[in-house]
Amino acid sequence: MAVMRLLEVRGLRHQRLHCCDFSVDAGAVVVVTGPSGAGKTQLLRAIADLDPAAGEVFLDGAGRADIAAPLWRKQVAYVAATPAWWGASVRDHFEPDQFDDATRLLEDAGLEGNALGWPVDRLSTGETQRIGLIRALARSPRVLLLDEPTSGLDEDSRQRVERLFDRLLGDGGAIIVAAHHHGRLDERARTRLVVAPGGIVSRVEQ
């Protein structure tokens, strides 16, 4: 069976960041490593089209420049280490047609189904991380760009979140993750991107 190439990155440049060309197949994991401040977050944000960058990124063969930015960011979803909030409650960060899926995902992540009604200013670090992830998953992304996704989670919560990752990968999605501790994602990765202190990104096949 042929493996589908889901994401391709070519000549990506942003400020001091210079990334090698690489591709990500459906169901694959790419791990991003490097010292703090080297540019791991910058790389993820550039792929997500959150920061202006030269070069080309393709999803299913369609170029980033040919897809409206909101649609691109829905399909190639960046999840920050500390998600931002713009409303008073968790519910404010989901579309009405996402409420049912979000409730199920909240429960799968070990949160209460009524967490949609929680005020965001009462969230713990671990709750914030999980809800930020669920906000992205509720939009049915093809590619998840994860920045320290489980750093604030206890063991049970981390395992629950990893099962959500497994589900996305099993459905033909892909994950690019930058973290100091990658957990099971590290075991699944066949490609590693190494960001040097000067912002040069090289690819290592495992």
N, C-alpha and C positions, 0 to 999 in steps of 0.2 A: 504494500500500500504506500502511495506517495505521501510524503510529509508536506503539509501546506506551510509555506512561508507566510507568516502573518505580518511581521513588522520588519522593515528595512531602514537602516540609518546610513546615510552617505554624506561624508564631508561636513559633519555637524561642528559648528564653531560658535562660541559665545564668549565674548570678552577674552579671557586667557584660556578658556577651555578649548581643546583641540581633540576631537574624538575620532578614533579609528572607525572604519566602516564595519558594520556588523548586522546580522539579521537574527530574528527570533522566530522559531517555528511555533505552530499551534501546539499547545500543551507543554511548552518549554518554560524553563526558569533560567534567567540570567542574573548572576550575583555581581554587584558592584562593590569593590573594596577600595580602600585608600585611607590615608590619615585624615583626621579632622581638618576641615578647611581646604581640602584639596580640590573640591568641586563635585562631589557625588550628588548633592542636592541640586546643584546647578545643571548637571547633566540630565537628571530626571525632569526638571522643570522645562528645559529646552525641548526635550522630546514631547512633552505634553503641550507645547506651544504656549506656555505661561510666560516665558521670557523670550524676547526676540533673538533669533539665532540664524546664522547662515547655514547652508547645506540643505539636504533633502531628507524627509522622513516619509515612508510609505506604509499605508495600512491596507492589506489585501490588494496591493498594487496601485492604490489611489494615493496621490501625493497630498501631503499636508496642505500645500498651497491651494489645492482644488476643493478642499472640504471646509465649510464654515467653521470658524474657531469653536463656537459652542458645541457643535456636533463632534468635532475632533476630540475635545476635552471630555466629552461624555464617553467616547469609545476608547480613548487612550487616557485613562484616569489617573491623575496624580493624587496620592494620599500622603499628606504632610505628617511629619513626626508629631507636630502639635497642630491639629486642624483649627481653622479659623471659623468663627461663628458670626453671623450677621443678624440673627433673630433672638428673641428671648427664650424660646423653647426649642426642644429637639425637633418637634413637628414642623417648625418654621423652615427647616432645612431640607424638607422633602416635598415633592409635588403630591397633590391629593391622590393621583392614580398610583403612587408608590407606597401609600400607607400600608396596604395589606402585605406586600412583599417586605417592607421595612420591618413590620411587626414580627414576621416569621424570622427574618434575619437577626433581629435583636434577640429573640429567644434562642436561636441557634448559637449566638455568640455568648450566651449565658447571662443576658440582661432580661429584665422584666418586659413583658409585652406592652405594658403601659408606659414604657420609657419615652415614647413619643411625646408624652405630656410633661416630661421633666424640664425644669428650667436649666439652661445650659450653665448657669453660674454655680450649680450644685454638683456638677460632674467631677468625679475623680479623674486622675490622669489616665487610669486604665479604661474607664468608661468613655472618656473623650477619644481615646485611640480607637476603641471598637466602634463607636458611633461614627467617627470619621470614615472608617473603612466601610461601614454599612451604607453610609451616604453614597459612596462610590458604587458599591455593588448593586444598590437598588436601581441604578441607571443602566445595568446590564453592559458593563464595559467589555471590550475585546482584550484589552491589555491593561494590567494594573501596574502602576509605577509606585513602589512602596518605599517610604523613607522611615527607617527605624520602626517598623510596624508593630513590633511586640515588645518594645523596650520597657514599657510600664506595666506589663501584664504578669499576673501570677501564673503558675504552671497550668492550672485548669483552664483559665481563660486563653492562654497561649495555644493549648491543644485544640480548643474550640475554634479559634481563629484559623489555625492551620487546616482544619477540616473545611472551612470555607474556601481557603486557597485551593485545596484538593478538588473541590467541586468546580471551581472556575477552570482549572487546568483540565479536568475531565471533560468539560463541555467545549474544549477547544480554544480556551483563552490562553493568555501567556502572562508571565510576571517578570518584571525587572525590579530587583530589590536591593536597596542599599542599607546595610545594617552591620553592626559590630558582631551580633549573634544572629545567624540566619536560621537556626533550627533545621527543620525538615526541608526547607527550601534549598538549603545548601547541599543536602544529599541528592536532590533532584537536578541540580544545576549541571549543565554540560559546558556552559560558557561562563567565563569570569571576565569582567571588565575591571582593569586596575587603573585607578586614577592617581597619577604621580603628583607630588606637591606642586609642580608647575602647571598642573591642569592638563597634562598630556594623558590621554586615555588609550590604553593598549588592551588587546584581546588575548585571552589565554583559553585554549580549549582543554577541557578536563577529560 
